[in-house]
């Protein structure tokens, strides 16, 4: 598992979007129990925090100590520094294993083996993520140019799994049909620019060139964003039973 986010964990916590309430409604409707969940690749604990509202215990793991240091604290959440592919949890303990914007970084075979081992019979596995930010036509044109042409060569190969909505990864579970969802947010331009600067490809570009690539499109982004009421993220969601 790669760690692309330790170096800007506080910005990640500040600017990354959360998942819509409909995601958690879907999860609750398909759970066979709500005793214990594993949020794998928890980052700053966004998902763990929401799970703590209806689980007795949430085990939240990540390989980034800075991310865990900046994570949301709740009594029901226990954070630990562990890789997705090998954890110290007992067999058949979790009602839910969930990954938010993280599974594409994992060794699939090793992680799914651990998830299967740790899930209770009939337990739920959920893979979540979000696609490229969308707005109006002018905004999308600027964003597509930035995403594909300016920082395109600096995306890790694993990014393609998000672009393909996790449909190209192995899924050794009995799949449950998931709803098609979007997340709409009212952001100002400062939040948008801050969010873009959390992208791993932006950090790779900065390291290679010594300058911020967001500045290349900032003027065009500001112009296209001026009359934009909100931005939208397409939600990626796959779920299945052990």
C-alpha positions in Angstrom: 0.0 0.0 0.0 1.3 3.4 -1.0 1.4 6.4 1.4 0.8 9.5 -0.7 -0.9 11.6 1.9 1.2 11.8 5.1 2.9 15.0 3.9 -0.3 17.0 3.8 -2.6 15.3 6.3 -4.0 18.5 7.8 -5.0 19.8 4.4 -6.5 16.4 3.6 -8.7 16.7 6.7 -9.7 20.2 5.9 -10.5 20.0 2.2 -11.6 16.5 1.2 -15.3 16.0 0.7 -17.4 13.6 2.8 -19.8 11.0 1.6 -23.6 11.8 1.3 -26.0 10.5 3.9 -27.6 8.2 1.3 -24.4 6.1 1.4 -24.8 5.4 5.1 -28.6 4.7 4.7 -27.7 2.1 2.1 -25.1 0.5 4.4 -27.6 0.4 7.4 -30.3 -1.2 5.2 -27.9 -4.0 4.2 -26.1 -4.7 7.5 -26.8 -7.9 9.4 -25.5 -6.4 12.6 -24.0 -3.2 14.0 -21.6 -4.3 16.7 -18.2 -3.8 15.0 -16.9 -2.3 11.8 -13.4 -1.9 10.2 -12.7 1.3 8.3 -9.6 0.3 6.3 -7.5 3.2 5.0 -9.4 5.5 7.2 -7.2 8.6 6.5 -8.5 11.4 8.7 -11.4 9.3 10.0 -14.3 10.8 7.9 -16.0 7.5 7.3 -15.1 6.1 10.8 -16.8 9.2 12.3 -20.1 8.5 10.5 -19.9 4.8 11.3 -19.5 5.6 15.0 -23.0 7.0 15.0 -24.5 3.5 14.6 -21.7 1.0 15.5 -20.7 0.1 19.0 -17.0 0.0 17.9 -15.2 1.1 14.8 -11.7 -0.2 14.2 -10.0 2.4 11.9 -6.6 1.6 10.3 -4.2 3.4 8.1 -0.4 3.3 7.3 -0.1 7.1 7.8 0.7 8.2 11.3 0.2 11.9 10.4 -3.2 11.1 9.0 -4.2 9.2 12.2 -2.8 12.1 14.3 -5.3 14.5 12.5 -8.2 12.0 12.6 -11.6 12.8 14.1 -11.9 11.5 17.7 -15.0 9.8 19.0 -15.4 7.3 21.9 -16.5 4.5 19.6 -13.5 4.8 17.3 -10.2 3.0 17.9 -7.4 4.0 15.5 -4.3 1.8 14.8 -1.4 2.0 12.4 -1.8 -1.2 10.3 -1.6 -2.1 6.6 -4.7 -3.2 4.9 -3.1 -6.5 3.8 -2.2 -7.7 7.3 -4.1 -6.7 10.4 -4.1 -8.1 14.0 -7.9 -8.5 14.3 -9.4 -11.9 15.1 -11.4 -14.0 12.6 -15.1 -13.3 12.0 -15.3 -10.2 14.1 -16.7 -7.5 11.8 -20.2 -6.8 10.6 -18.8 -4.4 8.0 -15.5 -3.8 6.3 -15.4 -0.6 4.4 -12.8 1.4 2.3 -13.4 5.0 1.4 -11.2 6.3 -1.5 -8.5 3.8 -0.5 -8.9 0.3 -1.9 -7.2 1.1 -5.2 -3.9 1.5 -3.2 -4.1 -2.0 -1.7 -2.8 -5.4 -2.8 -6.2 -6.7 -3.8 -5.6 -10.4 -3.2 -4.0 -9.9 0.2 -6.6 -7.3 1.4 -9.7 -9.3 0.2 -8.2 -12.4 2.0 -8.0 -10.4 5.2 -11.4 -8.9 4.8 -12.9 -12.3 4.2 -11.2 -13.7 7.3 -12.3 -10.8 9.5 -15.9 -10.6 8.3 -18.7 -12.4 10.1 -20.7 -14.8 8.0 -23.1 -12.6 6.1 -21.0 -9.5 6.9 -20.9 -6.6 4.4 -17.9 -5.3 2.4 -18.2 -1.9 0.9 -15.9 0.0 -1.4 -16.5 3.7 -1.8 -14.9 6.5 -3.7 -15.7 9.6 -5.7 -14.9 10.5 -9.3 -13.7 13.7 -10.9 -15.3 16.9 -9.6 -17.9 18.4 -12.0 -19.6 21.7 -12.5 -20.9 23.5 -15.6 -19.5 23.1 -19.1 -16.8 25.8 -18.8 -15.7 24.5 -15.4 -15.5 20.9 -16.7 -13.4 21.9 -19.6 -10.8 23.6 -17.4 -10.9 20.7 -15.0 -10.6 18.0 -17.7 -7.6 19.9 -19.2 -5.9 20.1 -15.7 -6.7 16.5 -14.8 -5.7 14.9 -18.1 -3.1 17.1 -19.7 -1.3 19.1 -17.0 -1.1 16.6 -14.1 -2.2 13.5 -16.1 1.3 12.0 -16.4 1.8 12.4 -12.6 -1.1 10.2 -11.5 -0.1 6.9 -10.0 -1.2 3.9 -12.1 -3.7 3.0 -9.4 -5.8 6.1 -10.1 -7.3 4.3 -13.1 -9.4 2.2 -10.8 -11.2 5.3 -9.6 -11.7 6.5 -13.2 -13.2 3.1 -14.0 -15.5 3.3 -10.9 -13.8 0.2 -9.3 -15.4 -2.0 -12.0 -12.0 -3.4 -13.1 -10.9 -4.7 -9.8 -11.5 -8.2 -8.5 -14.6 -8.5 -6.3 -14.8 -11.9 -4.7 -18.1 -11.3 -2.9 -21.8 -11.7 -3.5 -22.5 -8.3 -4.9 -25.5 -6.2 -3.8 -26.9 -3.6 -6.2 -25.9 -0.2 -5.1 -27.7 3.1 -5.9 -26.2 5.7 -8.2 -25.4 8.7 -6.1 -23.9 12.2 -6.5 -22.6 14.5 -3.8 -23.4 18.2 -4.4 -21.5 20.8 -2.4 -21.5 24.6 -2.1 -17.8 25.4 -2.2 -16.1 28.8 -2.6 -13.0 29.1 -4.8 -10.7 28.9 -1.8 -12.0 25.5 -0.8 -11.8 24.3 -4.4 -8.2 25.3 -4.8 -7.3 23.8 -1.4 -8.9 20.5 -2.4 -7.0 20.4 -5.7 -3.8 20.9 -3.9 -4.4 17.7 -1.9 -4.3 15.6 -5.1 -1.4 13.1 -5.2 -0.6 14.0 -8.8 -0.3 17.7 -7.8 2.2 16.7 -5.2 4.1 14.6 -7.7 4.2 17.5 -10.2 5.4 19.9 -7.5 8.2 17.5 -6.6 9.2 17.1 -10.2 9.0 20.8 -11.3 9.3 22.7 -8.0 6.1 24.7 -8.7 2.4 24.4 -8.0 0.5 23.2 -11.1 -2.8 24.6 -9.8 -1.5 28.1 -10.5 -1.4 27.2 -14.2 -5.2 27.0 -14.3 -6.2 29.1 -11.3 -7.3 32.1 -13.4 -9.4 30.0 -15.7 -10.8 28.1 -12.7 -11.8 31.4 -11.0 -13.5 32.7 -14.1 -15.5 29.5 -14.7 -16.3 29.1 -11.0 -17.7 32.7 -10.7 -21.3 31.8 -11.6 -21.2 28.2 -10.4 -23.6 27.6 -7.5 -22.2 24.2 -6.5 -19.9 21.4 -7.5 -20.7 17.7 -7.8 -18.9 14.5 -7.2 -20.1 11.2 -8.7 -20.1 8.6 -5.9 -18.5 5.2 -6.5 -20.1 2.4 -4.4 -19.7 -1.4 -4.6 -21.0 -3.7 -1.9 -21.2 -7.4 -1.3 -21.5 -10.1 1.3 -18.8 -12.5 2.6 
